[in-house]
Amino acid sequence: MKKCSKCGDTKPMEIEFFQPRKENRDGFSGKCRKCMAEYNRKYRKKNIVAIKKHLKDNAVFIAAREKVKRGRPGKREIASENYKIYRVENKSAIAARNRIWAIENKEHVSKIRKVYIHNNLEKFRIYCHNRRSKIRSKIRSLPHTLIISQWKKIKMDFNEMCAYCGKSDKLTMEHFRPVTKLGEFTINNILPVCGSCNSSKQDEDFKTWYIKQDFYSKARESIVFKYLGYSNGIQQLSIM
């Protein structure tokens, strides 16, 4: 069962009552179909001029998209490929059109963005951290290939616990070798660490910092070295 965020009614969480929405955790829209239909009706009435202008300015693009939707069996795949080719060949034009639309509809974009962040808070935090790390890595011309699926695997490999102290607190991405010391942003150099350990270590060398901690553990230290592929005391960094 799922409660509609608009009318408050509780209905079966099925496609008959809620529209699919892959961005949400449960895979369905927050509003029921009845409320969404009412919202869309009011939106079209309020923005009729902008909608007509959009349809007129993007007639070719919309026609191509509709052709894909109406594609006959056996030709749908071909139409889909043509549509992808169109997007690749007109990437700059589409991007410019989207930027203009976003500027003209700032309030609408802001509202959608807030709802998305609220429904995907953890994913958004990871995205922001990745973006900052990639920017720092790019500035220093370091490898920066870590993706969300790899980060999830890293946390699972350490049983969702801090690699340094073993706590099950909220985990953050820790550059084992700091960026300031040419530490890359890849699966070979990122560990799941609690906020306390991350703040404490900062840019200090792990061996020097870890042995001074009250929670120092020779066993965990060996696990970390083994996981990062240390050989003869040297970390084996490489682009993944």
KAQUICOR-V966411 format. One record per residue. N is the residue number from 1. RES is the residue in one letter. OMEGA is omega in radians with two decimals (* if undefined). Layout:
<<N/RES/OMEGA> <N/RES/OMEGA>>
//
This chain:
<<1/M/-3.11> <2/K/-3.12> <3/K/3.13> <4/C/-3.11> <5/S/-3.11> <6/K/-3.07> <7/C/3.11> <8/G/3.13> <9/D/3.09> <10/T/-3.08> <11/K/3.11> <12/P/-3.13> <13/M/-3.12> <14/E/-3.08> <15/I/3.13> <16/E/-3.07> <17/F/-3.13> <18/F/3.10> <19/Q/3.10> <20/P/3.09> <21/R/-3.00> <22/K/3.14> <23/E/-3.12> <24/N/-3.08> <25/R/-3.11> <26/D/3.09> <27/G/-3.13> <28/F/3.11> <29/S/3.13> <30/G/3.13> <31/K/3.09> <32/C/-3.09> <33/R/-3.13> <34/K/-3.14> <35/C/3.11> <36/M/3.12> <37/A/3.11> <38/E/3.11> <39/Y/-3.13> <40/N/3.13> <41/R/3.13> <42/K/3.14> <43/Y/3.14> <44/R/3.14> <45/K/-3.10> <46/K/-3.04> <47/N/-3.08> <48/I/-3.13> <49/V/-3.14> <50/A/3.14> <51/I/3.12> <52/K/3.13> <53/K/3.13> <54/H/3.13> <55/L/-3.13> <56/K/-3.09> <57/D/-3.06> <58/N/-3.07> <59/A/-3.11> <60/V/-3.14> <61/F/-3.12> <62/I/3.13> <63/A/3.13> <64/A/3.14> <65/R/3.13> <66/E/3.12> <67/K/3.10> <68/V/-3.12> <69/K/-3.09> <70/R/-3.04> <71/G/-3.14> <72/R/3.11> <73/P/-3.14> <74/G/-3.13> <75/K/-3.13> <76/R/-3.13> <77/E/3.13> <78/I/3.13> <79/A/3.13> <80/S/3.10> <81/E/3.11> <82/N/3.13> <83/Y/3.10> <84/K/3.12> <85/I/3.12> <86/Y/-3.13> <87/R/3.13> <88/V/-3.10> <89/E/-3.12> <90/N/-3.07> <91/K/-3.11> <92/S/-3.12> <93/A/3.13> <94/I/3.14> <95/A/3.13> <96/A/3.12> <97/R/3.12> <98/N/3.12> <99/R/3.13> <100/I/3.14> <101/W/-3.13> <102/A/3.12> <103/I/-3.11> <104/E/-3.10> <105/N/-3.07> <106/K/-3.10> <107/E/3.14> <108/H/3.13> <109/V/-3.14> <110/S/-3.14> <111/K/3.13> <112/I/-3.11> <113/R/3.14> <114/K/3.13> <115/V/-3.14> <116/Y/-3.14> <117/I/3.14> <118/H/-3.10> <119/N/-3.10> <120/N/-3.02> <121/L/-3.11> <122/E/3.12> <123/K/-3.13> <124/F/3.12> <125/R/3.11> <126/I/3.12> <127/Y/-3.12> <128/C/3.13> <129/H/3.11> <130/N/-3.10> <131/R/3.11> <132/R/-3.12> <133/S/3.14> <134/K/3.13> <135/I/3.12> <136/R/-3.13> <137/S/3.14> <138/K/-3.13> <139/I/-3.13> <140/R/3.12> <141/S/3.13> <142/L/3.09> <143/P/-3.13> <144/H/-3.00> <145/T/-3.09> <146/L/3.10> <147/I/-3.04> <148/I/-3.13> <149/S/3.10> <150/Q/3.11> <151/W/3.10> <152/K/3.13> <153/K/3.13> <154/I/3.13> <155/K/3.12> <156/M/-3.14> <157/D/3.13> <158/F/3.07> <159/N/3.12> <160/E/3.12> <161/M/3.13> <162/C/-3.11> <163/A/-3.08> <164/Y/-3.06> <165/C/3.09> <166/G/3.14> <167/K/3.12> <168/S/3.12> <169/D/3.10> <170/K/-3.03> <171/L/3.09> <172/T/3.13> <173/M/-3.12> <174/E/3.01> <175/H/-3.12> <176/F/2.96> <177/R/-3.05> <178/P/3.11> <179/V/-3.14> <180/T/3.12> <181/K/3.07> <182/L/3.09> <183/G/-3.06> <184/E/3.14> <185/F/-3.12> <186/T/-3.14> <187/I/-3.13> <188/N/-3.03> <189/N/-3.13> <190/I/3.12> <191/L/3.08> <192/P/-3.04> <193/V/3.10> <194/C/-3.10> <195/G/-3.13> <196/S/-3.14> <197/C/-3.13> <198/N/-3.13> <199/S/-3.10> <200/S/-3.08> <201/K/-3.11> <202/Q/-3.09> <203/D/-3.12> <204/E/3.09> <205/D/-3.05> <206/F/-3.06> <207/K/-3.13> <208/T/-3.08> <209/W/-2.97> <210/Y/-3.06> <211/I/-3.13> <212/K/-3.05> <213/Q/3.13> <214/D/-3.10> <215/F/-3.12> <216/Y/3.14> <217/S/3.12> <218/K/-3.13> <219/A/3.14> <220/R/3.11> <221/E/3.13> <222/S/3.12> <223/I/3.14> <224/V/-3.14> <225/F/-3.13> <226/K/-3.11> <227/Y/-3.11> <228/L/3.05> <229/G/3.10> <230/Y/3.11> <231/S/-3.10> <232/N/3.10> <233/G/-3.12> <234/I/3.13> <235/Q/-3.10> <236/Q/3.13> <237/L/3.10> <238/S/3.14> <239/I/-3.14> <240/M/*>>
//
